[in-house]
Amino acid sequence: MELFDKTLGDWLEHWAAVTPDKEYIVYSDRNLRFTWKEFDNRVNDLAKGLLAIGISKGCHVGIWATNVPDWLTFLFACAKIGAVSVTVNTSYKQSELEYLCQNSDMHTLCIIDGTWDSDYVEMTYAMLPELKTTERGYLRSERFPHMRNVIYIGQEKHRGMYNTAELLLLGKNVDDKRLIEIKKTIHCHDVVNMQYTSGTTGFPKGVMLSHYNIANNGYLTGEHMAFTDKDKLCCCVPLFHCFGVVLATMNVLTHGCTQVMVEKFDPLVVLASIHKERCTAIYGVPTMFIAELNHPMFDVFDLTSLRTGIMAGSLCPVELMKQVNEKMYTQITSVYGLTETSPGMTQTRIDDSFEIRCNTVGHEYEFTEVAVIDPETGKHLDAEQQGELCCRGYNVMKGYYNNPEATAEVIDKDGWLHSGDLGIKDKNGSYRITGRIKDMIIRGGENIYPREIEEFLYHLEGVKDVQVAAVPSRKYGEEVGAFIILHDGVHLTEEDVRDFCRGKIARHKIPKYVFFLETYPMTGSGKIQKFKLKDMSLELLKAQGTEVV
């Protein structure tokens, strides 16, 4: 294996030249298909269109959209002219959108209509009322001094906004030589993508990632699953998140295979796409796999073409990993990391034993170092000792945008990026995640790690999903709360759950409180916002007329 000094544009043009007629992007539900050559031509036209409206190297271009067909066109068009694509969470509301646009010094915002509960067009007009009275290209906003353009991703026209069709036409009138000259100035260590942390703690921060960071992380991820240009990856994870834009898109980009896209996660569309396109790999967060496995039409589809995939984004239950392996014919791997590490730090390999793939997150990526460090003393710990997982290497971000103080808080003087996650390295060199430093429950001085209890409760028949979090306690400081989603038709009581635990786990680990939920509070990328469960528990107890003790 090796690291490559190629930009995203270099990779795209490589496959457009080597396999021009091979399918690159497929939307199976609408039979929309682009070959590598067709897609590269479209990217070039859009790149020139962006130049025509004043977007240049270093400009920040936001993409606020579900996995629509031109999401990736904008990503690569920006990459070819040296602009930085800023991914915008599809679940953002007004204040979050405005915070990101201000914090990132956004130059251009690209939007779709919206999602089922959000109208992006109206939210953009609310943020930039000047759009309705300003000629396109002449936008000036006192609140957003860097903002110059809004682009609608699609054919429809909106006052003050460009649309994709217009930009493609503008691009055809720009001399190819201009784009060629600009591409010569792009370097693999330039920032190409800025992703905002999900904001589960504090204010979101813009993580600056280079071509070198994300292309190489995607390449090595694919190597760990033995990817070749014959593979077809079903991508149903959002592109605004590093899971979609790096682990999926960069894997496909560096291996010349096919990316079968799902615009917005729907388990039925996922299953049908795998069946129709004979996909060989599938990605998802645990909740996605749960939805697929439990879909009433699951048995209708032929999934035997699958051979591998990734389950990541949150801690992966062992029982769920086993079901995916058996029912979806998939040698599932798991990736551990965070946006700040591009994102992969560790990964299980396709040829690892089932035990390793189910119970660990594998070992470190090539060309990186991972260490378990005592968060209080800074001492590097030995095998089987719990500490904070830290990483350094090619994959570490260039920093948080305009925030050197926050950057210095997570990257120490020796170059180690501190994850905030607790883990253990076993004697065979594989890592296990034991919890998150801030998720740890401290009950009367006893440290309790939610992951341990979650894995135990998955063995209780009828439990579909479970999250364990702290519930405030006057007596002990914190008590254990179990937040459970049951399979359809199953009825359990709080006492059933506690009876299952008695005699099997330590008394102080048995959930004091058990809550049965329909859904969890989620980020737009499918991560469970565990910090919100604490507040939810107080509301639920109040509704029950129960006081915390």
VMD Tcl script that draws the C-alpha trace (Angstrom):
set ca {
  {0.00 0.00 0.00}
  {1.03 3.58 -0.55}
  {-0.16 7.15 -0.16}
  {-0.90 9.15 -3.31}
  {-0.19 12.80 -4.07}
  {-3.21 13.10 -6.35}
  {-5.95 15.69 -6.08}
  {-9.60 14.70 -6.40}
  {-9.56 16.10 -9.93}
  {-6.53 13.94 -10.79}
  {-8.33 10.81 -9.64}
  {-11.50 11.65 -11.56}
  {-9.61 12.36 -14.78}
  {-7.58 9.18 -14.37}
  {-10.65 6.94 -14.46}
  {-12.33 9.06 -17.17}
  {-9.31 8.27 -19.34}
  {-8.76 4.63 -18.31}
  {-12.38 3.41 -18.11}
  {-14.43 6.14 -19.83}
  {-17.50 3.99 -20.51}
  {-17.71 2.29 -17.13}
  {-20.60 3.34 -14.92}
  {-19.49 5.60 -12.09}
  {-22.71 6.92 -10.50}
  {-26.06 5.09 -10.60}
  {-29.45 6.06 -9.16}
  {-31.26 2.77 -9.52}
  {-34.68 4.07 -8.41}
  {-34.84 6.47 -11.39}
  {-32.44 4.68 -13.75}
  {-30.09 7.65 -13.90}
  {-26.54 6.67 -14.83}
  {-23.27 8.49 -15.49}
  {-20.13 6.92 -16.90}
  {-16.79 8.19 -15.66}
  {-16.30 10.21 -18.86}
  {-19.83 11.66 -18.85}
  {-19.47 12.69 -15.24}
  {-16.03 14.26 -15.75}
  {-17.37 16.30 -18.67}
  {-20.27 17.53 -16.53}
  {-17.88 18.43 -13.71}
  {-15.70 20.44 -16.11}
  {-18.69 22.41 -17.42}
  {-19.88 23.14 -13.88}
  {-16.36 24.08 -12.75}
  {-16.16 26.63 -15.56}
  {-19.65 27.85 -14.66}
  {-18.51 28.45 -11.08}
  {-15.54 30.42 -12.40}
  {-17.92 32.48 -14.53}
  {-19.82 33.72 -11.46}
  {-16.71 34.69 -9.54}
  {-15.88 31.58 -7.51}
  {-12.13 31.15 -7.26}
  {-9.47 29.25 -5.38}
  {-10.05 29.36 -1.63}
  {-13.73 30.37 -1.81}
  {-16.04 28.47 0.51}
  {-18.98 26.85 -1.29}
  {-21.70 25.29 0.85}
  {-23.64 22.24 -0.35}
  {-26.97 21.95 1.48}
  {-28.69 18.96 -0.05}
  {-29.63 15.33 0.31}
  {-27.75 12.86 -1.92}
  {-29.14 14.39 -5.14}
  {-27.46 13.53 -8.45}
  {-25.46 16.77 -8.69}
  {-24.19 16.76 -5.10}
  {-20.97 15.10 -6.24}
  {-20.81 17.27 -9.38}
  {-20.51 20.33 -7.15}
  {-17.94 18.62 -4.91}
  {-15.62 17.78 -7.81}
  {-16.21 21.05 -9.64}
  {-15.09 22.92 -6.52}
  {-12.08 20.61 -6.18}
  {-10.95 21.30 -9.74}
  {-10.86 25.10 -9.25}
  {-9.48 25.04 -5.70}
  {-12.70 26.10 -3.98}
  {-13.54 24.47 -0.65}
  {-16.81 22.55 -0.46}
  {-18.48 23.08 2.90}
  {-20.92 20.30 3.76}
  {-24.13 21.47 5.41}
  {-26.17 19.12 7.59}
  {-29.55 18.47 5.97}
  {-31.33 18.68 9.32}
  {-30.14 22.22 10.07}
  {-32.74 24.81 10.95}
  {-32.56 28.59 10.56}
  {-30.19 29.49 13.38}
  {-27.84 26.59 12.59}
  {-27.70 27.53 8.91}
  {-26.93 31.14 9.73}
  {-24.27 30.16 12.28}
  {-22.49 27.95 9.73}
  {-22.63 30.53 6.94}
  {-21.16 33.19 9.23}
  {-18.59 30.93 10.88}
  {-17.33 29.52 7.56}
  {-17.19 32.86 5.72}
  {-19.44 31.30 3.10}
  {-19.03 32.73 -0.41}
  {-21.65 30.66 -2.23}
  {-24.48 28.49 -0.93}
  {-25.92 25.66 -3.07}
  {-29.36 24.39 -2.03}
  {-32.24 22.10 -2.96}
  {-35.94 22.64 -2.16}
  {-35.52 21.15 1.29}
  {-36.60 18.12 3.26}
  {-39.99 17.04 4.54}
  {-39.90 19.43 7.50}
  {-37.67 22.23 6.18}
  {-38.01 24.61 3.23}
  {-34.42 25.49 2.29}
  {-35.50 28.14 -0.23}
  {-37.58 30.06 2.30}
  {-34.91 29.67 4.98}
  {-32.31 31.06 2.58}
  {-34.54 34.04 1.75}
  {-35.06 34.62 5.47}
  {-31.29 34.66 5.94}
  {-30.61 36.74 2.81}
  {-33.68 38.92 2.09}
  {-31.50 40.92 -0.31}
  {-31.76 38.05 -2.81}
  {-35.27 39.11 -3.80}
  {-34.18 42.58 -4.90}
  {-30.56 42.05 -6.03}
  {-29.32 41.06 -9.47}
  {-27.56 37.72 -9.44}
  {-23.85 38.04 -8.86}
  {-24.22 41.36 -7.02}
  {-25.39 40.08 -3.64}
  {-24.18 42.13 -0.68}
  {-25.25 41.31 2.86}
  {-24.23 43.21 5.97}
  {-24.77 40.12 8.14}
  {-22.93 37.80 5.73}
  {-20.21 39.97 4.19}
  {-18.51 37.11 2.32}
  {-21.68 35.79 0.66}
  {-21.90 36.48 -3.08}
  {-24.07 33.76 -4.64}
  {-26.86 31.32 -4.00}
  {-27.26 28.41 -6.41}
  {-30.35 26.25 -6.69}
  {-29.37 22.64 -7.44}
  {-31.91 21.80 -10.13}
  {-33.84 23.28 -13.04}
  {-36.28 25.55 -11.19}
  {-35.70 29.30 -11.08}
  {-35.79 31.35 -7.89}
  {-35.36 35.09 -7.66}
  {-31.77 36.10 -7.02}
  {-30.41 32.56 -7.43}
  {-28.55 30.80 -10.22}
  {-29.53 27.23 -11.05}
  {-27.49 24.23 -12.18}
  {-28.67 24.36 -15.79}
  {-27.61 28.02 -16.14}
  {-24.18 27.33 -14.70}
  {-23.60 24.42 -17.05}
  {-24.47 26.68 -20.00}
  {-22.22 29.45 -18.68}
  {-19.45 26.90 -18.33}
  {-19.63 25.88 -21.96}
  {-18.74 29.48 -22.87}
  {-15.59 29.54 -20.73}
  {-12.35 28.60 -22.48}
  {-11.01 25.17 -21.45}
  {-7.55 26.72 -21.17}
  {-8.66 28.77 -18.18}
  {-9.67 25.66 -16.26}
  {-6.48 23.85 -17.28}
  {-4.30 26.69 -16.00}
  {-6.17 26.86 -12.69}
  {-5.88 23.09 -12.15}
  {-2.10 23.44 -12.35}
  {-2.20 25.57 -9.18}
  {-4.11 22.98 -7.12}
  {-2.00 20.95 -4.69}
  {-2.94 17.74 -2.89}
  {-2.32 19.39 0.49}
  {-4.77 22.22 -0.19}
  {-8.00 22.21 1.82}
  {-10.73 20.75 -0.39}
  {-13.52 20.00 2.05}
  {-14.72 21.53 5.28}
  {-17.07 19.47 7.42}
  {-18.71 20.80 10.54}
  {-18.72 18.61 13.61}
  {-22.24 17.47 14.46}
  {-22.43 19.79 17.43}
  {-23.44 17.13 19.95}
  {-21.30 19.13 22.37}
  {-20.68 22.85 22.09}
  {-20.85 24.86 18.88}
  {-19.99 23.10 15.60}
  {-16.49 23.71 14.28}
  {-15.29 23.61 10.68}
  {-12.86 20.72 10.18}
  {-10.44 21.53 7.34}
  {-9.53 18.47 5.26}
  {-7.19 18.26 2.28}
  {-7.25 16.20 -0.92}
  {-4.42 14.18 0.63}
  {-6.39 13.57 3.85}
  {-9.61 12.28 2.36}
  {-8.49 10.60 -0.87}
  {-5.92 8.48 0.93}
  {-8.28 7.64 3.77}
  {-10.86 6.48 1.23}
  {-8.23 4.48 -0.66}
  {-6.99 2.62 2.41}
  {-10.57 1.98 3.56}
  {-11.25 0.24 0.27}
  {-8.04 -1.76 0.46}
  {-9.13 -3.13 3.83}
  {-12.21 -4.57 2.09}
  {-10.29 -5.81 -0.99}
  {-12.06 -3.36 -3.31}
  {-11.42 -3.46 -7.06}
  {-12.94 -1.72 -10.06}
  {-15.47 -4.60 -10.25}
  {-17.20 -3.56 -7.03}
  {-20.49 -1.71 -6.70}
  {-21.05 0.17 -3.47}
  {-24.57 1.03 -2.32}
  {-24.25 4.43 -0.63}
  {-27.25 5.29 1.52}
  {-25.37 7.35 4.11}
  {-25.53 11.15 3.73}
  {-22.85 12.82 1.64}
  {-22.66 15.80 3.99}
  {-21.09 13.44 6.54}
  {-17.57 11.98 6.35}
  {-19.06 8.47 6.13}
  {-20.60 9.33 2.78}
  {-18.19 11.82 1.25}
  {-14.99 10.04 2.32}
  {-15.44 6.39 3.25}
  {-17.88 5.86 0.37}
  {-17.11 8.43 -2.33}
  {-13.32 8.50 -1.91}
  {-13.19 4.71 -1.75}
  {-15.02 4.49 -5.08}
  {-12.98 7.35 -6.57}
  {-9.63 5.72 -5.79}
  {-10.66 2.23 -6.92}
  {-12.58 3.08 -10.09}
  {-15.70 1.17 -9.09}
  {-19.39 2.13 -9.18}
  {-21.30 4.16 -6.60}
  {-24.99 3.21 -6.40}
  {-26.65 6.18 -4.74}
  {-29.71 6.45 -2.52}
  {-30.92 10.06 -2.33}
  {-32.40 9.82 1.14}
  {-32.28 6.73 3.32}
  {-35.22 4.40 2.79}
  {-34.67 0.73 3.67}
  {-36.88 -0.42 0.81}
  {-34.94 1.64 -1.77}
  {-31.68 0.31 -0.34}
  {-32.78 -3.32 -0.57}
  {-34.19 -2.82 -4.07}
  {-31.01 -1.09 -5.27}
  {-28.80 -3.91 -4.01}
  {-31.07 -6.45 -5.69}
  {-31.32 -4.63 -9.04}
  {-27.71 -3.47 -9.40}
  {-26.11 -6.56 -7.81}
  {-24.21 -4.40 -5.34}
  {-21.20 -5.99 -3.69}
  {-20.93 -3.64 -0.70}
  {-23.26 -1.75 1.62}
  {-22.59 0.98 4.16}
  {-24.71 2.21 7.03}
  {-24.98 3.28 10.64}
  {-26.46 0.67 13.00}
  {-29.98 2.15 12.86}
  {-29.98 1.76 9.06}
  {-29.06 -1.90 9.21}
  {-31.75 -2.45 11.86}
  {-34.33 -0.85 9.54}
  {-33.25 -3.00 6.59}
  {-33.20 -6.28 8.53}
  {-36.64 -5.58 10.01}
  {-38.31 -4.39 6.83}
  {-41.40 -6.54 6.09}
  {-40.21 -7.07 2.49}
  {-36.65 -8.05 3.44}
  {-37.03 -11.65 2.23}
  {-38.28 -10.54 -1.20}
  {-34.86 -9.30 -2.31}
  {-31.79 -11.24 -3.43}
  {-28.82 -9.90 -1.49}
  {-26.39 -12.68 -2.34}
  {-24.25 -10.33 -4.46}
  {-23.10 -8.58 -1.27}
  {-19.69 -9.50 0.06}
  {-18.55 -6.66 2.34}
  {-19.40 -3.27 3.78}
  {-19.01 -0.93 6.73}
  {-21.09 -0.40 9.82}
  {-19.93 2.75 11.58}
  {-21.01 6.19 12.77}
  {-21.80 4.98 16.28}
  {-20.96 2.00 18.46}
  {-21.96 -1.19 16.64}
  {-23.88 -3.83 18.65}
  {-22.34 -7.29 18.42}
  {-25.70 -9.01 17.89}
  {-26.50 -6.68 15.00}
  {-23.13 -7.37 13.38}
  {-23.89 -11.08 13.56}
  {-27.30 -10.65 11.92}
  {-25.87 -8.60 9.06}
  {-23.17 -11.19 8.52}
  {-25.68 -14.04 8.39}
  {-28.75 -12.51 6.72}
  {-27.10 -10.06 4.32}
  {-24.18 -12.32 3.32}
  {-21.83 -9.53 4.24}
  {-18.34 -9.70 5.72}
  {-19.10 -6.45 7.47}
  {-16.21 -4.33 8.72}
  {-16.27 -1.41 11.11}
  {-14.38 1.86 10.95}
  {-13.60 3.90 14.01}
  {-12.61 7.52 13.80}
  {-13.93 11.05 13.72}
  {-14.27 13.89 11.25}
  {-10.97 15.30 12.51}
  {-9.17 12.12 11.34}
  {-10.63 12.15 7.83}
  {-12.35 10.04 9.40}
  {-10.75 6.58 9.68}
  {-8.32 5.81 12.52}
  {-8.87 2.06 12.81}
  {-10.72 -0.54 10.78}
  {-11.34 -4.24 10.88}
  {-10.22 -6.03 7.71}
  {-12.33 -8.30 5.55}
  {-10.02 -11.22 6.27}
  {-10.13 -10.71 10.04}
  {-11.84 -13.43 12.03}
  {-15.53 -13.07 12.74}
  {-14.65 -12.58 16.41}
  {-12.39 -9.62 15.67}
  {-14.86 -8.01 13.26}
  {-17.70 -8.34 15.78}
  {-15.94 -7.36 18.97}
  {-13.31 -4.79 17.97}
  {-12.80 -1.86 15.60}
  {-9.65 -3.44 14.20}
  {-6.21 -1.94 14.13}
  {-4.80 1.35 12.95}
  {-4.76 2.50 9.34}
  {-1.46 2.19 7.55}
  {0.77 5.30 7.76}
  {-0.87 6.36 11.05}
  {-0.11 5.84 14.72}
  {-2.83 5.14 17.28}
  {-2.12 5.18 20.99}
  {-4.06 4.73 24.21}
  {-3.14 7.65 26.46}
  {-4.07 8.36 30.06}
  {-6.22 11.51 29.76}
  {-5.01 12.84 33.11}
  {-1.27 12.11 33.01}
  {-0.58 11.94 29.27}
  {1.17 8.59 29.74}
  {1.03 6.07 26.90}
  {-0.65 2.95 28.26}
  {0.04 -0.72 27.67}
  {-2.26 -3.35 26.22}
  {-5.51 -3.98 28.11}
  {-5.31 -0.61 29.88}
  {-8.14 1.82 29.28}
  {-7.40 5.36 28.17}
  {-8.16 7.95 25.52}
  {-7.65 6.90 21.89}
  {-5.32 9.29 20.10}
  {-4.00 9.40 16.55}
  {-1.37 11.08 14.43}
  {-0.47 10.71 10.79}
  {-1.50 11.75 7.27}
  {-5.20 11.65 8.21}
  {-5.19 14.31 10.92}
  {-7.07 17.45 9.90}
  {-5.31 20.70 9.06}
  {-7.24 22.29 11.93}
  {-10.51 23.96 12.82}
  {-11.30 26.90 10.57}
  {-10.39 30.23 12.18}
  {-10.13 28.55 15.57}
  {-6.52 27.91 16.59}
  {-7.48 27.70 20.26}
  {-9.89 24.81 19.69}
  {-7.36 23.16 17.37}
  {-4.71 23.31 20.10}
  {-7.13 21.70 22.54}
  {-7.39 18.52 20.45}
  {-3.98 18.33 18.73}
  {-1.17 18.37 21.26}
  {2.38 19.65 20.82}
  {3.53 16.20 19.64}
  {0.91 16.02 16.91}
  {-1.44 13.59 18.65}
  {-5.12 14.23 17.98}
  {-7.19 13.43 21.07}
  {-10.48 11.72 20.23}
  {-12.36 12.09 23.51}
  {-13.19 8.37 23.29}
  {-12.14 5.69 25.72}
  {-10.67 2.47 24.42}
  {-8.39 -0.48 25.00}
  {-5.80 -2.09 22.76}
  {-5.83 -5.85 23.15}
  {-2.78 -8.11 23.09}
  {-3.35 -8.85 19.40}
  {-3.22 -5.18 18.42}
  {-6.93 -4.59 17.86}
  {-8.81 -1.78 19.55}
  {-12.11 -1.84 21.43}
  {-14.16 1.25 22.18}
  {-15.26 1.22 25.80}
  {-17.10 4.53 25.91}
  {-16.80 8.24 25.56}
  {-15.15 10.27 28.28}
  {-18.18 12.55 28.55}
  {-20.63 9.64 28.27}
  {-19.20 7.84 31.26}
  {-21.69 7.46 34.12}
  {-20.26 8.14 37.57}
  {-22.56 6.62 40.18}
  {-21.44 7.30 43.70}
  {-17.80 7.27 42.61}
  {-18.18 4.13 40.50}
  {-17.27 4.58 36.82}
  {-19.86 2.88 34.60}
  {-19.37 2.57 30.84}
  {-22.66 2.57 28.88}
  {-21.29 0.39 26.06}
  {-20.90 -2.58 28.41}
  {-24.54 -2.43 29.55}
  {-25.83 -1.82 26.02}
  {-24.13 -4.95 24.72}
  {-25.58 -6.95 27.59}
  {-29.16 -5.71 27.05}
  {-29.04 -6.58 23.35}
  {-29.30 -10.22 24.47}
  {-32.73 -9.59 25.99}
  {-35.31 -11.03 23.60}
  {-37.51 -8.35 22.08}
  {-34.96 -5.52 22.29}
  {-34.48 -3.88 18.91}
  {-32.12 -1.11 19.99}
  {-30.84 0.20 23.30}
  {-28.89 3.22 24.50}
  {-27.63 3.70 28.03}
  {-27.08 7.16 29.48}
  {-26.83 8.93 32.81}
  {-29.94 10.08 34.68}
  {-29.34 12.71 37.39}
  {-29.58 11.46 40.97}
  {-29.61 13.42 44.23}
  {-28.16 10.49 46.14}
  {-25.53 9.12 43.78}
  {-24.94 12.02 41.37}
  {-25.93 9.85 38.43}
  {-27.92 6.67 37.91}
  {-28.04 4.28 34.98}
  {-30.85 4.86 32.48}
  {-31.72 2.38 29.70}
  {-33.57 3.80 26.68}
  {-35.03 0.87 24.75}
  {-36.77 0.46 21.40}
  {-38.66 -2.84 21.17}
  {-39.46 -4.98 18.14}
  {-42.98 -4.58 16.82}
  {-45.54 -6.53 18.85}
  {-43.23 -7.00 21.84}
  {-44.23 -5.86 25.31}
  {-41.76 -5.60 28.17}
  {-41.93 -3.85 31.51}
  {-39.22 -2.02 33.40}
  {-39.10 -4.90 35.86}
  {-38.62 -7.41 33.02}
  {-35.45 -5.57 32.06}
  {-34.13 -5.40 35.60}
  {-34.96 -9.08 36.24}
  {-32.91 -9.97 33.14}
  {-29.93 -8.10 34.63}
  {-30.06 -9.42 38.18}
  {-27.30 -11.83 38.98}
  {-25.67 -11.30 35.57}
  {-24.14 -7.85 35.90}
  {-23.01 -5.87 38.95}
  {-25.85 -4.39 40.97}
  {-24.70 -0.80 40.44}
  {-24.85 -1.35 36.65}
  {-28.48 -2.50 36.61}
  {-30.59 0.32 35.14}
  {-32.38 2.26 37.84}
  {-34.61 3.72 35.14}
  {-35.95 2.05 32.00}
  {-37.66 4.04 29.27}
  {-39.38 2.56 26.21}
  {-39.11 4.84 23.17}
  {-40.22 4.83 19.54}
  {-37.15 6.74 18.26}
  {-33.97 8.37 19.54}
  {-32.94 12.00 19.09}
  {-30.66 11.89 16.04}
  {-28.27 14.11 14.13}
  {-28.83 14.46 10.38}
  {-26.07 11.91 9.77}
  {-27.85 9.22 11.77}
  {-25.85 9.50 14.99}
  {-27.78 9.18 18.21}
  {-27.51 12.35 20.32}
  {-26.92 10.58 23.59}
  {-26.48 13.83 25.51}
  {-30.14 14.62 24.86}
  {-31.27 11.41 26.55}
  {-30.40 12.84 29.97}
  {-32.77 15.78 29.48}
  {-35.37 13.48 27.97}
  {-35.23 11.24 31.04}
  {-36.15 14.14 33.33}
  {-39.11 15.05 31.13}
  {-40.31 11.44 31.06}
  {-39.99 11.05 34.82}
  {-41.86 14.31 35.37}
  {-44.65 13.12 33.06}
  {-44.85 9.90 35.10}
  {-44.99 11.87 38.34}
  {-41.72 10.29 39.45}
  {-39.05 12.25 41.27}
  {-35.34 11.57 40.88}
  {-33.78 10.22 44.05}
}
mol new
graphics top color blue
foreach p $ca { graphics top sphere $p radius 0.5 }
foreach p [lrange $ca 0 end-1] q [lrange $ca 1 end] { graphics top cylinder $p $q radius 0.2 }
display resetview
